[in-house]
């Protein structure tokens, strides 16, 4: 099965690495920084926060969403905004 570019995601050892990759490659997309281990996942730009909450990488975990403006929002604050 071929993965289309918009269906791919990238895993990083830190949020800083994910931010740098996004900046260098112009990918856009949310980054989710996992709070218990500091790892981060860069999601395709089409992914909504709700999509991210339901992903295998994030489901049931606490962390921070990092937008393209590099502002960080805790997952529980984002869930409250979305009514989840």
C-alpha positions as CSV (number, residue, x, y, z in Angstrom):
1,X,0.0,0.0,0.0
2,X,1.3,3.4,-0.9
3,X,1.1,6.2,1.6
4,X,0.1,9.5,0.2
5,X,2.0,12.5,1.5
6,X,-0.9,13.9,3.3
7,X,-1.3,10.6,5.2
8,X,2.2,10.5,6.5
9,X,3.5,11.6,9.9
10,X,6.9,12.0,11.4
11,X,8.1,10.9,14.9
12,X,10.8,12.8,16.7
13,X,12.8,12.4,19.9
14,X,11.9,16.0,20.9
15,X,9.5,18.8,20.1
16,X,12.4,21.0,19.2
17,X,13.5,18.5,16.5
18,X,9.9,18.4,15.1
19,X,9.6,22.2,15.1
20,X,12.9,22.5,13.2
21,X,11.9,19.8,10.7
22,X,8.6,21.5,10.0
23,X,10.3,24.9,9.6
24,X,13.0,23.5,7.2
25,X,10.6,21.5,5.1
26,X,7.6,23.8,5.2
27,X,5.2,20.9,6.0
28,X,2.8,22.8,8.3
29,X,0.7,20.6,10.5
30,X,0.2,20.2,14.2
31,X,2.9,18.8,16.4
32,X,1.9,16.8,19.5
33,X,4.5,16.7,22.2
34,X,4.0,13.7,24.6
35,X,4.4,14.9,28.1
36,X,5.7,11.7,29.8
37,X,8.6,11.1,27.4
38,X,9.2,14.4,25.5
39,X,8.8,12.7,22.1
40,X,6.8,14.5,19.4
41,X,4.8,13.6,16.4
42,X,4.3,15.9,13.4
43,X,1.0,15.3,11.8
44,X,0.0,16.1,8.2
45,X,-1.4,19.7,7.8
46,X,-4.8,18.3,7.0
47,X,-5.1,16.7,10.4
48,X,-7.5,18.4,12.8
49,X,-7.0,18.3,16.6
50,X,-9.9,15.8,16.8
51,X,-8.1,13.6,14.3
52,X,-4.9,13.8,16.4
53,X,-6.8,12.9,19.6
54,X,-8.1,9.8,17.9
55,X,-4.7,8.7,16.4
56,X,-2.8,5.7,17.7
57,X,0.1,8.0,18.7
58,X,-2.0,10.3,21.0
59,X,-5.1,8.5,22.1
60,X,-5.3,8.5,25.9
61,X,-2.1,10.5,26.3
62,X,-1.5,13.9,27.8
63,X,0.7,16.4,26.0
64,X,0.8,19.7,24.2
65,X,-0.3,20.7,20.7
66,X,2.2,23.0,19.0
67,X,0.8,25.1,16.2
68,X,2.6,26.6,13.2
69,X,3.0,29.8,15.3
70,X,4.9,27.6,17.8
71,X,2.3,28.4,20.5
72,X,1.8,25.5,22.8
73,X,-1.7,24.3,24.1
74,X,-2.2,21.5,26.6
75,X,-4.2,18.6,25.3
76,X,-6.8,19.0,28.1
77,X,-7.3,22.7,27.1
78,X,-7.7,21.7,23.5
79,X,-10.2,18.9,24.4
80,X,-12.2,21.4,26.4
81,X,-12.3,23.9,23.4
82,X,-13.5,21.1,21.1
83,X,-16.1,19.8,23.6
84,X,-14.5,16.4,23.9
